[in-house]
Amino acid sequence: MSGRVHIIGAGMAGLACAVELVQAGRAVTLHEAAARAGGRCRSYHDELLGRLIDNGNHLILGANPSLFRYLDTVGARSRLICPETAFFPFVDLATGERWTVRPNRGRLPWWIFSARRRIPGTSWRDYLAALKLARAKPGDTVAEAMGTTTGAIVSRLLEPLTVAVLNASYHEGAARLLWPVMRLTFGAGEAACRPYFPREGLGPDVVEPGVAFVAGRGGEIRFNERVRALELARDRVVALDFGSSPVPLGVDDAVVLAVPPSVAIDLLPGLAAPLESRAIVNLHFKLARPVTLPEGSLILGLVNSTAQWIFAKGEVASVTVSAADALAERPAEEIAALIWSEVSEALDLRNQPLPPYRVVKEKRATFAQVPSALAQRPSTTTKFKNLWLAGDWTDTGLPATIEGAVRSGQMAARHLIMRAH
């Protein structure tokens, strides 16, 4: 098989797939319904704030090998910045207490034995309790897997981590999805925990280099082009329908479906996919001066609050609220007032009036990462010989993160390349 590969969807999964394929010398056409690539990982110039902002914040960590493979291939690793060592400042808005988590270099996590490096109110034994996640059954929530474990290790680590990683509460998030993240970050040492941040934004620093790489190697990228249907015959996709007349595929042509699950099942009836979704709300506040966080950090974790993270982006405080289904139903002005009360407290800007802001609601940010959804995640391969799937909702073994999306696209590309040989 050496024909053209048609990738439907130019989000991070489709884009990562295209990068792998053109690198391998394959002819590729990306079909994207929107006017730009990136999907939920994109940037745009906001007129109200007068700044380039990301529609959502994606935390990139050293333990993201698939994403760094993509960045290295397209020559964009240098567009990310990171601290010399991993450290994560936090503030508990209920008590006012502040602390910084500092993983140590090397794989042996001796930092849990240091009161200055771990979370206040925890002991080293509490961190070993997280190993219960490794024994979680497929139907276990994080809370069920942790059993009787209580205290600060739950309220100040496991609960906020579950919400941030799984976009689900501690009592509904799937333990089987949280464990890989724990193992690949805290279990792999400081370098794996180190956070990376785009210099300008996800669009110019992550997405656009991929688009340029694909185009520079002969790949076609067609924006504002929605595939309305797949024409199937026996065990193959034989044509793509763009709403007029179907465009036939060559005998050696292939298709990678890299769209959200709700779109995928419309194009591929009978596909099992996790359709229940969860929302994320992001807010961007333009301050009078650059955001200053402890020790020059670019991220601050919030505990006992509605929001979970504040990202410092020059004069913009960019805030993420995960597991935000109920919040997303409220008017933007109510959301902004609520979250500003937390941000102003965390940044020591008490009594400061609400600054200019932008509220961005992603009501289908991720699939619902609950135990019942795990069995609904499809594999990369399908029953059709020339059709593969990609997307963070497919069975990557990871949660629905930017790393999971990129991994899925790379998996699809490798399956396709192996099939050709």
N, C-alpha and C positions, 0 to 999 in steps of 0.2 A: 504494500500500500504506500504510494508516494504521491497521491493527488493533493488537492487543496483541502485544507482544514478550515471549516467554517466554525468560528467561535461565536456563540450567541450570548452577548453580555460582556461589557468591558469594565465591570467592577474589578476588584483586586484579584478575584479568582480567574476571571477570563483574561485579564491582562498578564498575570503570572504565567498562565498556560501559553499565551501567545509568545511571551519572551522565551520560554523554554523551546518552543517549536521553531521559531525563526533562528534561534541559536544553533539548532540542530539542522538547519538548512531546509526546513519545510515551508511550503507556500501557505500563507495564512490570510484569512479575511475575518476581521472582527466586525460584528454587527451590533451596534449599540442604539437602543431606543432613545436615549437622552442625547443632549447636545455635547456632552463631555464624558470622559472616562472617569473611573474611580468609584462609581456607585455611592455607597455610604462613606467612602473615604475620599473626600473632595474639599476643595477650598474655593472661596469666592470673595469678591470685594464687596463689603457691606457699606452701602452709602451712608447709613445713619452713623456708624462708628468711624467711617473713613479708614477702615483697616481691612486687610485680607484676613479672613477668619476661616477656620475649619468648621464644617457642619457638625462634626463630632470629634471628641478627643480619643485617640487610640494610643494606649500605653504600649510602647515598644520596649522590650527587654532584651538583654543579652542572650536569653534563652529562647530566641526566635530564629533558629537556623534557616528556616525556609525563607523568611523575609530577608535575611541578610544574604542568602544566596541570590535572591532576586535583585537586591540592591547592588551587590558586587557585579552581577552580570551586566546591569544597565549602567554601571559606573556612578552610582549615587550614594554609596556608603558615606562618603565624606560630607554629604549634605545633612547628615545627622550629627548632633552634638550630644555629649554625655559627660557626667562628672567623672573625676579620676577614680573614685570608688563609689560603691552603691550605698546610699543612705536615704532614708525616708522619714521626713519630719511629719508629726501628727499633732493634732490638737483635739481634745475632748471638749466639746462645746457645753456639755452638761456640768463639768467640773472646772473647766478652764485649764486643766493640766496639759502640759506639752512634753513631748519626748521625741526621740529620734531612734529608729530601728537601724542598726548597723551590722549587716552580715559581714563576716570576715572572709579574707582570701583563703583559698584552698577548699577542699570538699568537706573536711571535718568541721561541722558547725559549732565551734567552741564559743561563738558569740552568745549562745543561749545561756551560758554559764556566767555571763557578765551582766550585772544589774544596770550598768550604764549603756549597754547595747540593746537590751531586750525591752519589752513593753512593761511599764510599771504595773505592779500588782500580779505579775506572773513569776513563776519559778521555772527552772530548766525542765522539770518534770512535765509541766504543762505542754511544752512543745513536743515532747515525745508522744503525748496523747494524740497528736495529729496523725500519727502512724495508723490510727484506726481507719483512716480514710483508705489506706491501701487494701484493707480487707472488706471494703464496702461491697454489698451485694448489688446487683443491677437495679433493684427496686428501691434502694435506700436514698433518702434525702441526706443532706449533710448533717442535719440535726440527728437523724436516726443513726447514722454511722458513728457519730461522736457519742451517742448514748448519754451517760450521766455527766459528761464533762461540762463544767460550768465555770463561771467567773470571768476574769479579765481576758483570758485566752480566747474565750468565745466572743464577748462583747467588743473587744478591741482588736481582734485579729480575724477569727474565723467568720463572724457575721459580716463585717465590712468587706472581707476578701471574697466571700461568696457572692455578695451583691455586685461587687466590681467585676469579677471574672465571669460569673454565670448570668448576670442580669436577672437574678432571681433571689428570693429571700433565703435565709438560712434554713427555714423549715420547708422549703419546696425545691431548692436547687439540688441537682443530681450529684451525689458524692463521687460517682465514677468519673465525672468531668472535672471536679475540683482537684482530685488527687494528681493527675498528670501535671498540672500547673505547679502544685506544691513540690512535686518530685523534681521537675525540671528547673525550678528557681531556687528555693531555699535548700533543696537537696543537692544542688550542684555547685554551690559556692557563690561568692560575691560577684564574680564576673557575669554569672548567669542572671543575677538580680539587677544588674546595672541598667538604669533607665536611659533611653535615647529619645531625643526630641528633634523634630524638623527645624531647620534654621528659619525657614520662611513659612512653611505650611505643608500639609500633606499633599496638596495638589502639586506645587512646584518642586517639592523635594522627593516625593515618593511616586506619584502617579505620572506626571509629565515626563520624567526620564524614561519610564517604561514605554510610554506612547512613542517617544522619539526613537527609542531603540527598535521597536517593532517596525515603524515606518522606515527607519534608516536601513533596514535589512529586507526591504521589499514587501513587508506586510501591508495589507490594505486595512484601513480603519474607516468604517462607514458610520457616521453619527446620524441621529434622527432617522434610523432605519429599524423599524420594529418587525420582527418575525411573527407573523400571525398564526402560523400553523406549520407543523412538520407533516410532510406526506410520507406515509409509511407503507411499505410493501414487503410482506413476509418478514425477513429478518434484517431489513435495512431502512435507512432514511433515504428516500429517492429524490426528494425535492423540498425546497424551502418556499413557503408562501408568504409574500410580503404584502398581501392584501389585494393584489391585482391578479396576475397569472403566476402560477408556481414556477420557480426557477429550478430546473432539473440539476441533479448532482451527477458528477461523473462516477464511473464504477469504482475508482480509487479514492474518491473524495470522502471526507469524514466530517463529523459534527461533534462539537463539545457544547453542551448546554450548561451555561454558567450564569443562571438567572436565579432570582429568589424562588423559594419553593412554591409559592402561590402561582407564579408564572409557569414554573416547570410542569406542574400537574395539568395546566391548561394545554400546554404543548405536547404533553406525553400522558394521555389518559391512562389510568391504572397505576401510575407511579405512586409508590408509598413515600410520603414525605411528612416531616413535622410541620404542620400548618399553624398551630397555635403560636402566637408571637408575644413579645414583650417590648415595651417602649423604653427609650432613653431620652432624657431631656438635657440639652446643653444650653448654657447661658453664657453670654459674653458681656462683661461690664467694662466700659472704657473709663479708666481712672484718670485723675489729673496728673499722675506721675507713674513711673514704672512700678510694677508690682515687685515688692521685696519679700522674699521668703527666707527662712532660717538658713544660714550658711551658704547663701546664694543658690539654694535649691530652686528648681523650676517646677516643683510639684509639692503640694501639701495635702496630706490626708486628713479627712474630717471624720470624727467619731461622735455618735449620739447626735446626729444631724440628718436633715433630709438629703443634702448633697454628700458626695463621697470624696471628690477630688477638686482641688483648685490648681490650674496650670498657669504659670506666670508667662505671659507672652507680651513682653514690653509693657505698654500701658494697659493692656487688656488682661483682666482676670477671667480666665475661661473655666467654667465650672461644669462638672458632669454629675448628673443624677441618674443612676441606673435603677432598674425595677420600678419604673416611673409611670405605670399604666394610669393610676388614679391622678397623679399630678398632671399628666399630659392632657387630661380632660378639662383642666382649669384654664381660665383666661391668662394670656401672657403677662398682663400687668400684675395679677395676683401671684403668679409664679415668681416673677422678678422681685416683688416686694418680700416674699418669704425667703428666697435664697439670698437676697442682699443682706437681710438681717443676720444670716449665718456668716456670709463672706466678710461683712464689715467687722463682726466679732473676731473672726479668725485672723484678719489682717490688721487688727488694732485700729480700725477706722470707725469706731463707735460714734454715733450721732451724725455721721456723714450722710447727706441726702442721697437718694437713689441716683446713681449716675446714668448716662446713656447706656442702653443695653439692647441686646438682641436675644430672643428666645428661639431656639431651634428644637422642634419636636420630631423625633423619629419614632413614630408609633409602631413600626414593624422593624425595630432595630436589630433584633435577633429572634430566632425561634425560641420557644419556651424551653429552657434547658432544665427540664424536670425529668425524673426517672421514666415516666411513661413515654417520653419522646425519643428515648435512646434507640429503641427498637425500630423507630420509623425513619431513622437516618439511612438513606440508601448508599450503596457502595458506588465507587467510581464507574464500574462497568455496568452495562445494561444488557438486556437480551438481544439488542440490535447490534450487529457486527461493526457498524461504523458510527456508533453513538456512545459518548461518554458524558459523565456528569461532573460538575465542579461547583463549589460553593461552600461557605462555612457551615451550612446545614447538612452537608453530606457526611459520611462516616469517616472523619479524619482521625478520630481518637482524641481530638482536642475540642475545647469549647468554641463557640462562635466568635472568634477574635480575628484580627487582621492576620495573625500567624496561621490560623486555621484556614482562612480563605486562600492565602497564598499557597499553603501546602496542598490544598485540594486541586488548585490549578496545575501545580507541578506534578501531582500524582496522575492527573488525567493526561498530561503531555507524555509522561513516561510510559503509561499504558499504551498510548497510541504509537509512540516510537517503537516500543518493543513489538507491537503487533506488525509493524512494517518490516521487521527483520526476520 
